[in-house]
Amino acid sequence: MKISVKKVSSDTFAITFGDVVVALSETEVRTLLLQLTRTISPELAARRARRLAGGDGPNYRDFMRRLRNANDIGIQALLRSVSTDDTLILLKLGEKSELLQKKLFSNMSDKSAQMFTEDLSYKFPDDLVPDTMAREALRRIITEAEKLEARGTLTYEDEPLVD
């Protein structure tokens, strides 16, 4: 079977499978690529998880764990200081932690929480956040968190929470 991909506009690709042509947005193509990679090479997904958990830069898993213990005023300040896209990525990456989700959503207005919930299902329908996008967003969020910590706005309780 002949398979080809052609960019037909700034955000649309035509993928041909034999005689069948499917039009996909750039986001859909990225999602397809990630799903194919995950299916063909599950070890890549495992390596990605390890990189995000520690890797060469900041320890993201530790940051997410500490965030669950953050004070509400600090969380609110952090959510105001980062972009909507970065907040979406933080929410998506923290989905497995019920405590983190509760912490983040309880520090938003009902309208914001509803908007983020809807945006999550639209922007990340297949539970995939591209690795580069996740790392960059988390670096920006951690940078903002460190600024808020330095000012004393964002503090953490000593007691570790299990989730």
URNOR-V697384 format. One record per residue. PHI is phi as a letter, one per 30 degrees, with the letter a starting at -180 (none if undefined). BURIAL is I if it has 24 or more other C-alpha atoms within 12 Angstrom, else O. Layout:
phi:PHI burial:BURIAL
phi:PHI burial:BURIAL
This chain:
phi:none burial:O
phi:d burial:O
phi:b burial:O
phi:b burial:O
phi:b burial:O
phi:b burial:O
phi:d burial:O
phi:c burial:O
phi:a burial:O
phi:d burial:O
phi:b burial:O
phi:b burial:O
phi:b burial:O
phi:c burial:O
phi:c burial:I
phi:c burial:O
phi:c burial:O
phi:i burial:O
phi:c burial:O
phi:c burial:O
phi:c burial:O
phi:b burial:O
phi:c burial:O
phi:b burial:I
phi:d burial:O
phi:e burial:O
phi:d burial:O
phi:d burial:I
phi:d burial:O
phi:d burial:I
phi:d burial:O
phi:e burial:O
phi:d burial:O
phi:d burial:I
phi:d burial:O
phi:d burial:O
phi:d burial:O
phi:d burial:O
phi:d burial:O
phi:d burial:O
phi:b burial:O
phi:e burial:O
phi:d burial:O
phi:d burial:O
phi:d burial:O
phi:d burial:O
phi:d burial:O
phi:d burial:I
phi:d burial:I
phi:d burial:O
phi:d burial:O
phi:d burial:I
phi:d burial:I
phi:a burial:O
phi:h burial:O
phi:d burial:O
phi:c burial:O
phi:d burial:O
phi:d burial:O
phi:d burial:I
phi:d burial:I
phi:d burial:O
phi:d burial:I
phi:d burial:I
phi:d burial:I
phi:d burial:I
phi:d burial:I
phi:d burial:I
phi:c burial:I
phi:d burial:I
phi:d burial:I
phi:d burial:I
phi:d burial:O
phi:d burial:I
phi:d burial:I
phi:d burial:I
phi:d burial:I
phi:d burial:I
phi:d burial:I
phi:d burial:O
phi:c burial:O
phi:c burial:I
phi:d burial:O
phi:e burial:O
phi:d burial:I
phi:d burial:I
phi:d burial:I
phi:e burial:I
phi:d burial:I
phi:e burial:I
phi:d burial:I
phi:d burial:I
phi:d burial:I
phi:c burial:I
phi:d burial:I
phi:d burial:O
phi:c burial:O
phi:d burial:O
phi:d burial:I
phi:d burial:I
phi:e burial:I
phi:d burial:O
phi:d burial:I
phi:d burial:I
phi:d burial:I
phi:d burial:O
phi:c burial:I
phi:b burial:I
phi:d burial:O
phi:e burial:O
phi:d burial:O
phi:d burial:O
phi:d burial:I
phi:d burial:O
phi:d burial:O
phi:d burial:I
phi:d burial:I
phi:d burial:O
phi:d burial:O
phi:d burial:I
phi:d burial:O
phi:d burial:O
phi:d burial:I
phi:b burial:I
phi:d burial:O
phi:c burial:O
phi:i burial:O
phi:c burial:I
phi:c burial:I
phi:e burial:I
phi:e burial:I
phi:d burial:O
phi:d burial:O
phi:d burial:I
phi:d burial:I
phi:d burial:O
phi:d burial:I
phi:d burial:I
phi:d burial:I
phi:d burial:I
phi:d burial:I
phi:d burial:I
phi:e burial:O
phi:d burial:I
phi:d burial:I
phi:d burial:I
phi:d burial:O
phi:d burial:I
phi:d burial:O
phi:d burial:O
phi:d burial:O
phi:i burial:O
phi:d burial:O
phi:c burial:I
phi:b burial:I
phi:b burial:I
phi:d burial:O
phi:d burial:O
phi:d burial:O
phi:d burial:O
phi:c burial:O
phi:c burial:O
phi:b burial:O
